[in-house]
Amino acid sequence: MAIVIAGDNCHNGRPELHERSPVHIVADENIPLLNEFFADIGTITRVPGRTMTAADLATADILLVRSVTRVDEALLAGTPVKFVGTATIGTDHIDLEYLQQAGIGFKSAPGCNAQAVVDYVLSALSVLVDERGLQFTDLSVGIVGVGNVGLLLRQRLEAMKVPVLAVDPLRSEEETGPQVSLDEVLQADVVSLHTPLTREGEHATYHLINAERLAQMKPDACLINSCRGAVVDNTALLAHMQKHRDFEAILDVWENEPELNVDLLQRCLLATPHIAGYSLDGKMRGTEFVYQGLCEFFGLPVRRKLAQFLPEPGVKRVNFSDQAPLHQALRTAIRAAYEIRVDDGVMRSAIRRSDNLRETFDRLRSHYPLRRDIPTLRVGVPAKCQELQNLLTSAGFDVRLK
């Protein structure tokens, strides 16, 4: 079915779609399932998200982006764009005030990749505990930002009996569970960041973790950043780690992406190219969220659902015997679902050989291999191993008795 946006005919202040000729959709070429979700709504033009310009949108009615595209007046002024969707949880790349003033519809994908980011943190923690000869429950974890990702991480860790401290000044304890101060969170063995990037207001997060706050942390703490690079002052972080040799950092996001500080990368325990949320499930779910928002904005029926398109997982099942130690089984299951050390090794190798960091960083993201969420992995556990069943279920696995 081909449809067109009728600019002069609006219902409840929103443009209507009619069956005449197709609308034009311009989309970041790396958004998955574009044809599957949007082909019956209009013609699709794919462009590189990082280099997208106003000229690309000269005839566009709908714009679909990821976090690498800055969407503001400079990009949209003078174009016919009536709806913008970003297949990401963050919106700091979107000028929301301008969209509202211009009457342009908008939809993001909050929570679409929350599970993927939680998997990333769990895999990172599995490496950290191995390095230190510990178990998960030996570490306290501080969570800064208890939105979709932070809350799910909290629930997973607490179910696994890991001590958690959390803070989020923008949410109530009814939403997040008990909170403490940021100063108290910074005293945890591991501090994991899950905030948006904001530069203004009482609770701005730009350089939230600066030299002063790094100095508050334990000298052998571990900082995990999988939200936005500039939430951490990268220069201060490198200086802090050079001074405190036992301090660890696990970074997925970097200040000034796609440029990054190679010295900082080399000092990190684990380094990855902004792919913490890049599971196939998370990326496809982001596309579905935007599709649903577009349908709602234009009054279209929702004809497509993600379940129609998800493939079988590459690894479908892992089985344990009654001889598997709890801690070893947990690490094995987590790494069967997602092995963070592979992404770390690929990035270090690519950066070492690169003569263009920007292109290399973007290539690692755009050619990221298929990865599935932890709940897609079935884990076989003997019926008599109740403690192992409970532990793996707490971590999010699909536990099956055998």
C-alpha positions as a Markdown table, in Angstrom:
| # | Residue | x | y | z |
|---|---|---|---|---|
| 1 | Met | 0.0 | 0.0 | 0.0 |
| 2 | Ala | 1.4 | 3.4 | -1.0 |
| 3 | Ile | 0.5 | 6.4 | 1.1 |
| 4 | Val | 1.1 | 10.2 | 1.0 |
| 5 | Ile | 1.1 | 12.9 | 3.7 |
| 6 | Ala | -1.6 | 15.4 | 3.0 |
| 7 | Gly | -0.1 | 18.6 | 4.3 |
| 8 | Asp | -3.3 | 20.6 | 4.2 |
| 9 | Asn | -5.5 | 18.0 | 5.8 |
| 10 | Cys | -4.9 | 17.4 | 9.5 |
| 11 | His | -6.7 | 15.4 | 12.1 |
| 12 | Asn | -6.3 | 16.7 | 15.7 |
| 13 | Gly | -3.4 | 18.9 | 14.5 |
| 14 | Arg | -1.5 | 16.0 | 12.9 |
| 15 | Pro | -0.9 | 15.3 | 9.2 |
| 16 | Glu | -3.0 | 12.6 | 7.7 |
| 17 | Leu | -1.8 | 9.9 | 5.4 |
| 18 | His | -3.8 | 9.0 | 2.3 |
| 19 | Glu | -3.5 | 6.2 | -0.3 |
| 20 | Arg | -2.2 | 8.1 | -3.3 |
| 21 | Ser | 1.6 | 8.1 | -3.8 |
| 22 | Pro | 4.4 | 7.1 | -1.4 |
| 23 | Val | 5.9 | 9.4 | 1.2 |
| 24 | His | 9.7 | 9.7 | 1.4 |
| 25 | Ile | 11.6 | 8.3 | 4.3 |
| 26 | Val | 15.2 | 9.1 | 4.8 |
| 27 | Ala | 16.9 | 6.8 | 7.3 |
| 28 | Asp | 20.3 | 6.1 | 8.8 |
| 29 | Glu | 21.7 | 3.2 | 6.7 |
| 30 | Asn | 22.5 | 1.2 | 9.9 |
| 31 | Ile | 19.0 | 1.0 | 11.3 |
| 32 | Pro | 17.9 | -2.6 | 11.0 |
| 33 | Leu | 14.6 | -3.8 | 9.6 |
| 34 | Leu | 13.8 | -0.6 | 7.7 |
| 35 | Asn | 12.1 | -2.5 | 4.8 |
| 36 | Glu | 10.3 | -4.9 | 7.1 |
| 37 | Phe | 8.7 | -2.1 | 9.2 |
| 38 | Phe | 8.5 | 0.9 | 6.8 |
| 39 | Ala | 8.4 | -0.3 | 3.2 |
| 40 | Asp | 4.6 | -0.2 | 3.0 |
| 41 | Ile | 4.6 | 3.4 | 4.4 |
| 42 | Gly | 6.8 | 5.0 | 1.8 |
| 43 | Thr | 10.0 | 4.9 | -0.2 |
| 44 | Ile | 13.2 | 4.6 | 1.8 |
| 45 | Thr | 16.5 | 6.3 | 1.1 |
| 46 | Arg | 19.4 | 5.1 | 3.2 |
| 47 | Val | 22.2 | 7.6 | 4.0 |
| 48 | Pro | 25.2 | 7.5 | 6.4 |
| 49 | Gly | 24.0 | 8.9 | 9.7 |
| 50 | Arg | 27.2 | 10.7 | 10.6 |
| 51 | Thr | 27.4 | 12.7 | 7.3 |
| 52 | Met | 23.6 | 13.4 | 6.9 |
| 53 | Thr | 22.9 | 16.9 | 5.6 |
| 54 | Ala | 19.9 | 19.1 | 4.9 |
| 55 | Ala | 20.3 | 18.4 | 1.2 |
| 56 | Asp | 19.6 | 14.7 | 2.0 |
| 57 | Leu | 16.2 | 15.8 | 3.4 |
| 58 | Ala | 15.1 | 18.1 | 0.6 |
| 59 | Thr | 12.1 | 15.8 | -0.2 |
| 60 | Ala | 11.9 | 13.8 | 3.0 |
| 61 | Asp | 8.6 | 13.5 | 5.0 |
| 62 | Ile | 10.0 | 11.2 | 7.7 |
| 63 | Leu | 13.5 | 11.1 | 9.2 |
| 64 | Leu | 14.9 | 8.1 | 11.1 |
| 65 | Val | 18.2 | 8.4 | 12.8 |
| 66 | Arg | 20.6 | 7.0 | 15.4 |
| 67 | Ser | 22.7 | 8.8 | 18.0 |
| 68 | Val | 25.4 | 9.8 | 15.4 |
| 69 | Thr | 23.1 | 12.4 | 13.7 |
| 70 | Arg | 22.6 | 15.8 | 15.2 |
| 71 | Val | 18.9 | 16.7 | 14.5 |
| 72 | Asp | 18.3 | 20.4 | 14.9 |
| 73 | Glu | 17.2 | 23.5 | 13.0 |
| 74 | Ala | 20.4 | 23.5 | 10.9 |
| 75 | Leu | 19.4 | 20.1 | 9.6 |
| 76 | Leu | 15.7 | 20.4 | 9.3 |
| 77 | Ala | 14.9 | 24.1 | 8.5 |
| 78 | Gly | 13.4 | 24.4 | 5.0 |
| 79 | Thr | 12.8 | 20.6 | 4.6 |
| 80 | Pro | 9.3 | 19.0 | 4.5 |
| 81 | Val | 10.1 | 16.6 | 7.4 |
| 82 | Lys | 7.0 | 16.1 | 9.6 |
| 83 | Phe | 8.2 | 13.3 | 11.8 |
| 84 | Val | 11.6 | 12.4 | 13.4 |
| 85 | Gly | 12.3 | 9.0 | 15.0 |
| 86 | Thr | 15.5 | 8.0 | 16.7 |
| 87 | Ala | 16.1 | 4.3 | 17.3 |
| 88 | Thr | 18.0 | 5.1 | 20.5 |
| 89 | Ile | 17.2 | 5.5 | 24.2 |
| 90 | Gly | 19.2 | 8.8 | 24.4 |
| 91 | Thr | 17.9 | 12.1 | 22.9 |
| 92 | Asp | 20.9 | 14.4 | 23.6 |
| 93 | His | 21.5 | 14.5 | 19.8 |
| 94 | Ile | 18.0 | 15.8 | 19.2 |
| 95 | Asp | 16.9 | 19.4 | 19.6 |
| 96 | Leu | 13.5 | 18.6 | 21.2 |
| 97 | Glu | 12.6 | 22.2 | 21.7 |
| 98 | Tyr | 13.0 | 23.0 | 18.0 |
| 99 | Leu | 10.9 | 20.0 | 17.0 |
| 100 | Gln | 8.1 | 21.1 | 19.3 |
| 101 | Gln | 8.3 | 24.7 | 18.0 |
| 102 | Ala | 8.2 | 23.4 | 14.4 |
| 103 | Gly | 5.3 | 21.1 | 15.0 |
| 104 | Ile | 7.4 | 18.0 | 14.0 |
| 105 | Gly | 6.4 | 14.7 | 15.5 |
| 106 | Phe | 9.0 | 12.8 | 17.5 |
| 107 | Lys | 9.6 | 9.3 | 18.9 |
| 108 | Ser | 12.6 | 7.8 | 20.6 |
| 109 | Ala | 13.1 | 4.3 | 21.9 |
| 110 | Pro | 13.5 | 4.5 | 25.7 |
| 111 | Gly | 14.4 | 1.1 | 27.2 |
| 112 | Cys | 14.8 | -0.6 | 23.9 |
| 113 | Asn | 18.3 | -1.8 | 24.6 |
| 114 | Ala | 18.2 | -1.9 | 28.4 |
| 115 | Gln | 18.8 | -5.6 | 28.5 |
| 116 | Ala | 21.7 | -5.4 | 26.1 |
| 117 | Val | 23.5 | -2.8 | 28.3 |
| 118 | Val | 22.8 | -4.9 | 31.4 |
| 119 | Asp | 24.4 | -7.9 | 29.6 |
| 120 | Tyr | 27.4 | -5.7 | 28.8 |
| 121 | Val | 27.8 | -4.7 | 32.5 |
| 122 | Leu | 27.4 | -8.3 | 33.7 |
| 123 | Ser | 30.0 | -9.5 | 31.2 |
| 124 | Ala | 32.3 | -6.7 | 32.3 |
| 125 | Leu | 31.9 | -7.7 | 35.9 |
| 126 | Ser | 32.6 | -11.3 | 35.1 |
| 127 | Val | 36.0 | -10.2 | 33.7 |
| 128 | Leu | 36.7 | -8.0 | 36.7 |
| 129 | Val | 36.0 | -10.7 | 39.3 |
| 130 | Asp | 38.2 | -13.1 | 37.4 |
| 131 | Glu | 41.0 | -10.6 | 37.3 |
| 132 | Arg | 40.7 | -10.0 | 41.1 |
| 133 | Gly | 40.0 | -13.6 | 42.1 |
| 134 | Leu | 36.6 | -12.7 | 43.5 |
| 135 | Gln | 33.0 | -13.7 | 43.1 |
| 136 | Phe | 30.2 | -11.4 | 42.1 |
| 137 | Thr | 28.9 | -11.1 | 45.6 |
| 138 | Asp | 32.3 | -9.9 | 46.8 |
| 139 | Leu | 31.8 | -6.6 | 45.0 |
| 140 | Ser | 29.5 | -3.7 | 45.8 |
| 141 | Val | 28.1 | -1.9 | 42.8 |
| 142 | Gly | 27.1 | 1.7 | 42.7 |
| 143 | Ile | 24.6 | 2.7 | 40.0 |
| 144 | Val | 24.4 | 6.3 | 38.9 |
| 145 | Gly | 21.1 | 6.8 | 37.0 |
| 146 | Val | 18.2 | 4.5 | 37.7 |
| 147 | Gly | 16.1 | 4.8 | 34.5 |
| 148 | Asn | 15.3 | 1.8 | 32.3 |
| 149 | Val | 18.8 | 0.5 | 32.2 |
| 150 | Gly | 19.9 | 1.3 | 35.7 |
| 151 | Leu | 16.7 | -0.1 | 37.2 |
| 152 | Leu | 17.0 | -3.4 | 35.3 |
| 153 | Leu | 20.7 | -3.6 | 36.3 |
| 154 | Arg | 19.7 | -3.0 | 39.9 |
| 155 | Gln | 17.1 | -5.7 | 39.8 |
| 156 | Arg | 19.4 | -8.3 | 38.2 |
| 157 | Leu | 22.3 | -7.6 | 40.6 |
| 158 | Glu | 20.1 | -7.6 | 43.8 |
| 159 | Ala | 18.5 | -10.8 | 42.7 |
| 160 | Met | 22.0 | -12.2 | 42.4 |
| 161 | Lys | 22.7 | -11.1 | 46.0 |
| 162 | Val | 25.2 | -8.4 | 44.8 |
| 163 | Pro | 25.2 | -5.3 | 47.2 |
| 164 | Val | 23.9 | -2.3 | 45.3 |
| 165 | Leu | 24.0 | 1.5 | 46.0 |
| 166 | Ala | 22.0 | 3.7 | 43.7 |
| 167 | Val | 21.3 | 7.4 | 43.1 |
| 168 | Asp | 19.1 | 9.3 | 40.7 |
| 169 | Pro | 18.0 | 12.8 | 41.7 |
| 170 | Leu | 15.4 | 12.9 | 39.0 |
| 171 | Arg | 13.4 | 9.9 | 40.2 |
| 172 | Ser | 11.7 | 9.0 | 43.4 |
| 173 | Glu | 12.4 | 5.9 | 45.5 |
| 174 | Glu | 9.0 | 4.6 | 44.6 |
| 175 | Glu | 10.3 | 4.3 | 41.0 |
| 176 | Thr | 13.9 | 3.2 | 41.7 |
| 177 | Gly | 14.0 | 1.6 | 45.1 |
| 178 | Pro | 16.2 | 2.9 | 48.0 |
| 179 | Gln | 18.6 | 5.7 | 47.1 |
| 180 | Val | 21.7 | 7.1 | 48.8 |
| 181 | Ser | 23.8 | 10.2 | 48.0 |
| 182 | Leu | 26.2 | 10.3 | 45.0 |
| 183 | Asp | 29.0 | 10.6 | 47.6 |
| 184 | Glu | 28.0 | 7.3 | 49.0 |
| 185 | Val | 27.6 | 5.6 | 45.6 |
| 186 | Leu | 31.1 | 6.7 | 44.7 |
| 187 | Gln | 32.4 | 4.6 | 47.7 |
| 188 | Ala | 31.3 | 1.3 | 46.0 |
| 189 | Asp | 33.8 | -1.1 | 44.6 |
| 190 | Val | 32.3 | -0.7 | 41.1 |
| 191 | Val | 30.5 | 2.5 | 39.8 |
| 192 | Ser | 28.4 | 2.0 | 36.7 |
| 193 | Leu | 27.0 | 5.1 | 34.9 |
| 194 | His | 23.5 | 5.1 | 33.3 |
| 195 | Thr | 22.6 | 8.7 | 32.8 |
| 196 | Pro | 21.7 | 10.8 | 29.8 |
| 197 | Leu | 24.1 | 13.6 | 28.8 |
| 198 | Thr | 22.8 | 17.0 | 29.9 |
| 199 | Arg | 24.7 | 20.3 | 30.1 |
| 200 | Glu | 22.4 | 22.6 | 31.9 |
| 201 | Gly | 20.3 | 22.6 | 35.1 |
| 202 | Glu | 20.9 | 21.6 | 38.7 |
| 203 | His | 21.6 | 18.0 | 37.8 |
| 204 | Ala | 23.6 | 18.4 | 34.6 |
| 205 | Thr | 25.6 | 15.3 | 33.9 |
| 206 | Tyr | 28.4 | 16.7 | 31.6 |
| 207 | His | 31.7 | 15.8 | 33.4 |
| 208 | Leu | 29.6 | 14.5 | 36.3 |
| 209 | Ile | 32.6 | 12.3 | 37.0 |
| 210 | Asn | 35.5 | 14.7 | 37.2 |
| 211 | Ala | 38.8 | 14.9 | 39.0 |
| 212 | Glu | 37.2 | 15.7 | 42.3 |
| 213 | Arg | 34.7 | 12.9 | 42.2 |
| 214 | Leu | 37.3 | 10.4 | 40.9 |
| 215 | Ala | 39.4 | 11.3 | 44.0 |
| 216 | Gln | 36.4 | 10.3 | 46.2 |
| 217 | Met | 36.4 | 6.8 | 44.8 |
| 218 | Lys | 38.4 | 3.9 | 46.2 |
| 219 | Pro | 41.9 | 3.8 | 44.8 |
| 220 | Asp | 41.2 | 0.3 | 43.5 |
| 221 | Ala | 37.7 | 0.9 | 42.3 |
| 222 | Cys | 36.4 | 0.2 | 38.8 |
| 223 | Leu | 34.4 | 2.8 | 36.8 |
| 224 | Ile | 32.1 | 1.5 | 34.0 |
| 225 | Asn | 30.7 | 4.0 | 31.5 |
| 226 | Ser | 28.2 | 2.7 | 29.0 |
| 227 | Cys | 25.9 | 5.8 | 28.7 |
| 228 | Arg | 27.6 | 8.9 | 27.2 |
| 229 | Gly | 31.3 | 9.6 | 26.9 |
| 230 | Ala | 31.2 | 13.2 | 28.2 |
| 231 | Val | 29.6 | 12.1 | 31.5 |
| 232 | Val | 33.2 | 11.4 | 32.4 |
| 233 | Asp | 36.0 | 13.9 | 32.0 |
| 234 | Asn | 38.3 | 11.6 | 30.0 |
| 235 | Thr | 41.4 | 13.7 | 30.6 |
| 236 | Ala | 40.9 | 13.6 | 34.3 |
| 237 | Leu | 40.2 | 9.9 | 34.2 |
| 238 | Leu | 43.5 | 9.2 | 32.4 |
| 239 | Ala | 45.4 | 11.3 | 34.9 |
| 240 | His | 43.7 | 9.6 | 37.8 |
| 241 | Met | 44.6 | 6.1 | 36.5 |
| 242 | Gln | 48.1 | 7.1 | 35.9 |
| 243 | Lys | 48.3 | 8.2 | 39.5 |
| 244 | His | 46.4 | 5.2 | 40.9 |
| 245 | Arg | 47.7 | 2.1 | 39.2 |
| 246 | Asp | 45.0 | -0.2 | 40.8 |
| 247 | Phe | 42.1 | 1.9 | 39.5 |
| 248 | Glu | 40.3 | 0.3 | 36.7 |
| 249 | Ala | 38.0 | 1.7 | 33.9 |
| 250 | Ile | 35.7 | -0.2 | 31.5 |
| 251 | Leu | 34.6 | 2.2 | 28.8 |
| 252 | Asp | 32.2 | 1.7 | 26.0 |
| 253 | Val | 31.6 | 5.5 | 25.3 |
| 254 | Trp | 34.2 | 8.2 | 24.8 |
| 255 | Glu | 34.5 | 11.9 | 24.9 |
| 256 | Asn | 34.6 | 13.4 | 21.4 |
| 257 | Glu | 33.5 | 10.3 | 19.6 |
| 258 | Pro | 34.4 | 9.1 | 17.0 |
| 259 | Glu | 37.7 | 10.5 | 18.0 |
| 260 | Leu | 39.1 | 9.0 | 21.3 |
| 261 | Asn | 42.1 | 9.2 | 23.5 |
| 262 | Val | 44.2 | 6.2 | 22.6 |
| 263 | Asp | 46.3 | 6.6 | 25.8 |
| 264 | Leu | 43.1 | 6.2 | 27.8 |
| 265 | Leu | 42.0 | 3.2 | 25.7 |
| 266 | Gln | 45.3 | 1.5 | 26.4 |
| 267 | Arg | 45.0 | 2.1 | 30.1 |
| 268 | Cys | 41.4 | 0.6 | 30.3 |
| 269 | Leu | 40.7 | -2.9 | 31.6 |
| 270 | Leu | 38.2 | -3.2 | 28.8 |
| 271 | Ala | 37.5 | -0.8 | 25.9 |
| 272 | Thr | 34.7 | -1.1 | 23.3 |
| 273 | Pro | 33.3 | 1.2 | 20.5 |
| 274 | His | 29.9 | 2.3 | 21.8 |
| 275 | Ile | 28.2 | -1.0 | 21.3 |
| 276 | Ala | 27.0 | -1.9 | 24.8 |
| 277 | Gly | 23.4 | -1.6 | 23.6 |
| 278 | Tyr | 24.1 | -3.2 | 20.2 |
| 279 | Ser | 22.4 | -6.5 | 20.6 |
| 280 | Leu | 20.3 | -7.6 | 17.7 |
| 281 | Asp | 17.2 | -7.6 | 20.0 |
| 282 | Gly | 17.9 | -4.1 | 21.3 |
| 283 | Lys | 18.5 | -2.6 | 17.8 |
| 284 | Met | 15.5 | -4.3 | 16.3 |
| 285 | Arg | 13.4 | -3.3 | 19.3 |
| 286 | Gly | 14.4 | 0.3 | 18.8 |
| 287 | Thr | 13.2 | 0.2 | 15.2 |
| 288 | Glu | 9.9 | -1.3 | 16.4 |
| 289 | Phe | 9.4 | 1.5 | 19.0 |
| 290 | Val | 9.9 | 4.2 | 16.3 |
| 291 | Tyr | 7.6 | 2.4 | 13.9 |
| 292 | Gln | 4.9 | 2.3 | 16.6 |
| 293 | Gly | 5.4 | 6.0 | 17.4 |
| 294 | Leu | 5.1 | 6.9 | 13.7 |
| 295 | Cys | 1.9 | 4.9 | 13.3 |
| 296 | Glu | 0.5 | 6.6 | 16.4 |
| 297 | Phe | 1.4 | 10.1 | 15.1 |
| 298 | Phe | -0.1 | 9.6 | 11.7 |
| 299 | Gly | -3.0 | 7.5 | 12.8 |
| 300 | Leu | -1.9 | 4.3 | 11.0 |
| 301 | Pro | -2.7 | 0.8 | 12.0 |
| 302 | Val | 0.2 | -1.2 | 13.6 |
| 303 | Arg | 0.7 | -4.1 | 11.2 |
| 304 | Arg | 4.2 | -5.2 | 12.1 |
| 305 | Lys | 5.6 | -6.7 | 15.3 |
| 306 | Leu | 9.2 | -7.5 | 16.2 |
| 307 | Ala | 8.4 | -11.2 | 16.8 |
| 308 | Gln | 7.8 | -11.6 | 13.1 |
| 309 | Phe | 11.5 | -10.8 | 12.3 |
| 310 | Leu | 13.7 | -12.1 | 15.1 |
| 311 | Pro | 15.9 | -15.0 | 14.0 |
| 312 | Glu | 16.9 | -17.9 | 16.1 |
| 313 | Pro | 19.8 | -17.2 | 18.4 |
| 314 | Gly | 23.3 | -18.4 | 17.3 |
| 315 | Val | 23.7 | -20.1 | 20.6 |
| 316 | Lys | 20.4 | -21.6 | 21.7 |
| 317 | Arg | 21.3 | -23.6 | 24.8 |
| 318 | Val | 24.0 | -24.2 | 27.4 |
| 319 | Asn | 23.8 | -27.3 | 29.7 |
| 320 | Phe | 25.3 | -27.7 | 33.1 |
| 321 | Ser | 25.8 | -30.8 | 35.2 |
| 322 | Asp | 25.3 | -31.1 | 38.9 |
| 323 | Gln | 29.1 | -30.7 | 39.3 |
| 324 | Ala | 29.3 | -27.2 | 38.0 |
| 325 | Pro | 30.4 | -24.7 | 40.7 |
| 326 | Leu | 27.9 | -21.8 | 41.0 |
| 327 | His | 30.3 | -19.0 | 40.2 |
| 328 | Gln | 31.9 | -20.8 | 37.3 |
| 329 | Ala | 28.5 | -21.7 | 35.8 |
| 330 | Leu | 27.4 | -18.1 | 36.1 |
| 331 | Arg | 30.5 | -16.7 | 34.3 |
| 332 | Thr | 30.2 | -19.4 | 31.6 |
| 333 | Ala | 26.5 | -18.6 | 30.9 |
| 334 | Ile | 27.1 | -14.9 | 30.8 |
| 335 | Arg | 30.0 | -15.2 | 28.3 |
| 336 | Ala | 28.1 | -17.7 | 26.2 |
| 337 | Ala | 25.5 | -15.0 | 25.7 |
| 338 | Tyr | 28.0 | -12.2 | 25.4 |
| 339 | Glu | 31.8 | -12.3 | 25.6 |
| 340 | Ile | 33.0 | -8.7 | 26.1 |
| 341 | Arg | 36.7 | -9.6 | 25.8 |
| 342 | Val | 36.1 | -10.3 | 22.1 |
| 343 | Asp | 34.9 | -6.8 | 21.4 |
| 344 | Asp | 37.7 | -5.4 | 23.5 |
| 345 | Gly | 40.3 | -7.3 | 21.5 |
| 346 | Val | 38.8 | -6.4 | 18.1 |
| 347 | Met | 38.8 | -2.7 | 19.0 |
| 348 | Arg | 42.3 | -2.6 | 20.3 |
| 349 | Ser | 43.6 | -4.5 | 17.2 |
| 350 | Ala | 41.7 | -2.2 | 14.9 |
| 351 | Ile | 42.8 | 1.0 | 16.6 |
| 352 | Arg | 46.4 | -0.2 | 16.7 |
| 353 | Arg | 46.4 | -0.7 | 12.9 |
| 354 | Ser | 44.3 | 2.4 | 12.1 |
| 355 | Asp | 45.5 | 5.6 | 10.4 |
| 356 | Asn | 42.1 | 7.2 | 10.7 |
| 357 | Leu | 40.5 | 6.8 | 14.2 |
| 358 | Arg | 37.1 | 8.3 | 13.1 |
| 359 | Glu | 36.6 | 5.9 | 10.3 |
| 360 | Thr | 37.8 | 2.9 | 12.3 |
| 361 | Phe | 35.5 | 3.7 | 15.2 |
| 362 | Asp | 32.5 | 4.1 | 13.0 |
| 363 | Arg | 33.4 | 1.0 | 11.0 |
| 364 | Leu | 33.5 | -1.1 | 14.2 |
| 365 | Arg | 30.0 | 0.1 | 15.1 |
| 366 | Ser | 28.4 | -0.2 | 11.6 |
| 367 | His | 29.9 | -3.7 | 11.1 |
| 368 | Tyr | 29.2 | -5.0 | 14.6 |
| 369 | Pro | 28.4 | -8.8 | 14.6 |
| 370 | Leu | 25.2 | -10.4 | 15.6 |
| 371 | Arg | 24.7 | -10.6 | 19.3 |
| 372 | Arg | 21.6 | -11.7 | 21.3 |
| 373 | Asp | 20.2 | -10.8 | 24.7 |
| 374 | Ile | 20.8 | -13.0 | 27.8 |
| 375 | Pro | 17.1 | -14.0 | 28.0 |
| 376 | Thr | 17.3 | -15.6 | 24.6 |
| 377 | Leu | 19.7 | -18.2 | 25.9 |
| 378 | Arg | 18.2 | -21.4 | 27.4 |
| 379 | Val | 20.3 | -22.9 | 30.2 |
| 380 | Gly | 19.8 | -26.5 | 31.1 |
| 381 | Val | 20.2 | -27.1 | 34.9 |
| 382 | Pro | 19.7 | -30.4 | 36.8 |
| 383 | Ala | 16.4 | -30.3 | 38.7 |
| 384 | Lys | 18.1 | -31.0 | 42.0 |
| 385 | Cys | 20.4 | -27.9 | 41.6 |
| 386 | Gln | 18.0 | -25.3 | 43.1 |
| 387 | Glu | 20.6 | -22.8 | 44.0 |
| 388 | Leu | 22.1 | -22.8 | 40.5 |
| 389 | Gln | 18.6 | -22.5 | 39.0 |
| 390 | Asn | 17.9 | -19.4 | 41.2 |
| 391 | Leu | 21.2 | -17.8 | 40.4 |
| 392 | Leu | 20.9 | -18.1 | 36.6 |
| 393 | Thr | 17.2 | -17.1 | 36.7 |
| 394 | Ser | 18.2 | -14.0 | 38.7 |
| 395 | Ala | 20.8 | -13.1 | 36.0 |
| 396 | Gly | 18.0 | -13.2 | 33.3 |
| 397 | Phe | 18.6 | -16.6 | 31.7 |
| 398 | Asp | 15.8 | -18.8 | 30.4 |
| 399 | Val | 16.4 | -21.7 | 32.8 |
| 400 | Arg | 15.2 | -25.2 | 31.8 |
| 401 | Leu | 15.3 | -28.2 | 34.1 |
| 402 | Lys | 16.7 | -31.4 | 33.0 |
